[in-house]
Amino acid sequence: MSLDKATVAGIASLARIRVGEEELEDLAGELSKILDFVEQLEEVDTENVEAMASVAAMELRRRADEVTEGDQRDKILANAPEATAGFFTVPKVVE
Amino acid sequence: MGIQGATGEWEIVIGCEVHAQIVSKAKLFSGAPTDFGAEPNTQVSLVDAAMPGMLPVINGECVRQAVRTGLGLKAEINRVSIFDRKNYFYPDLPAGYQISQWTHPIVGKGEVLLDLPDGKTRTVGITRLHLEQDAGKSLHDQHPNQTYVDLNRAGVALMEIVSEPDLRGSEEVGAYLRKLRSILRYLGTCDGNMEEGSMRCDVNVSVRRPGEPYGTRCEIKNVNSVRFAMQAVEYEARRQVDLLEDGGTIRQETRLFDSAKGETRPMRSKEEAHDYRYFPDPDLLPLRLSEDCVEELRAALPELPDDKKERFITEYSLQPYDAGVLVAEQENAAYYEKVAKGRDPKLAANWVIGELFGALNKKGVPVTASPVSAEDLGGLVDLIADDTISGRIAKDVFAEMVETGKPAAAIVEEKGLRQVTDTGAIEAAIAQVLAGEAEKVADYKGGNR
């Protein structure tokens, strides 16, 4: 599978990663190679084989409906670049 | 239920996506509390804040609530469902993705029966119900150039309930939302409080000529009451018809309902933002449900509105419309059954629907805060049934009961409202009056009428 420069620019924008125009060509080549490598899996016949979610034979663990956490605002906000009156504050995002 | 344009009839096609907040003590994947209205960021776990290394562990009760809801919607329960990541960037979504279910939801196809004003019913298909996390809350109006973020709601369990495009007008949208809310409340899986945002609705609207394929749809967001949903549909359908009849085309887009202006307007300019790049969440294994678990939940379901309505029609000989009104809220139905017990069920229904609901509406209180208890309203119905008072006097007595909270019999005694039914006594009273007015009686008899 071959990606063009526009697709790579689109992916970068969705991931909020700044990629310069001059980098697009190389990245398109690298990403295409990765996809080609993974695509080899399509040669395997997986008809009637159930999808595997994990190599560990485990069931999804469930928790009881109990409140075990909360009331720790200082901890939650400790690493915030900015906070006011108990809120995280960020540059205005409304359109 | 169409819409008349300048060039003829159009059909409105509507599907709803309802986000219903699950009733639970803790969040979907963390042990933080879910109470509404707490101080900002005081109900946040390290999982909800997406701190590095934190792993989600699913709340078993939220799973059971989703299954109960699926059963209440007469839907297929999928024995295996999968959690996916829905990726997008927004400040109130700290992980950069929402855990949701995309290809394998927990609940599949079901149905909701609409109760229409003419007493008829119509079936609306449910496409699916899936579990997902709510996002936090952004406040844009606290500061000129900053957005404030509160993560209390982040991670709270939601059920997204998607309907088929089976609705054909604003009336049906209203009937659908009311019925869905009624079912959720009966089940106790969502409190259905649209004002507090625990039930939110996105409406998909398109129009077409009758018999033609579906037109291009617009999704209307931010609709937080049944009335607004109905208004939004009416405005949007008219907008689309006018645009098409002027030779324009509909652009598939997300629109926002402005309740102050009663109109919809485009919301997002960047449509590429809709590329969510879903993929299975590697932190969560597939959710498996045993047959036993599903059957146990099915056996414990309460009597739901449709069944209760049928029972009211057969057991109490009520009209379908009246039965529908009485069962809409579980508490109303329970109140009615107390009044009807051992009494004329139709008379009881008339008093509950006509007088009691009117009085409650005027006071703006639910039946659980009724100034007149079911026992006391039953007492009033008894006084009518045994001819102690007439139906007309009973209305005055009822008004007094609403004011004072006293039982009917006490008010009747106090005010001497007891109706005289002994014909001998009535005749004697008439004779006495006539004897006191002998002159006028003579005039009358002499032809001076």
Interface residues (C-beta under 8 A of the other chain):
Chain A: G10 S13 L14 R16 A53 S54 M58 E59 L60 R61 R62 R63 A64 D65 E66 V67 T68 E69 G70 D71 Q72 R73 K75 I76 L77 E82 T84 A85 G86 F87 F88 T89 V90 P91 K92 V93 V94 E95
Chain B: S24 K25 A26 S30 G31 A32 P33 E39 P40 N41 T42 Q43 V44 S45 L46 A49 V57 I58 N59 G60 E61 C62 V63 I82 N87 F89 Y90 P91 S138 L139 H140 Q142 H143 P144 N145 Q146 T147 Y148 V149 D150 L151 M267 R268 S269 E272 D275 R277 P280 L284 L285 P286 L287 R288
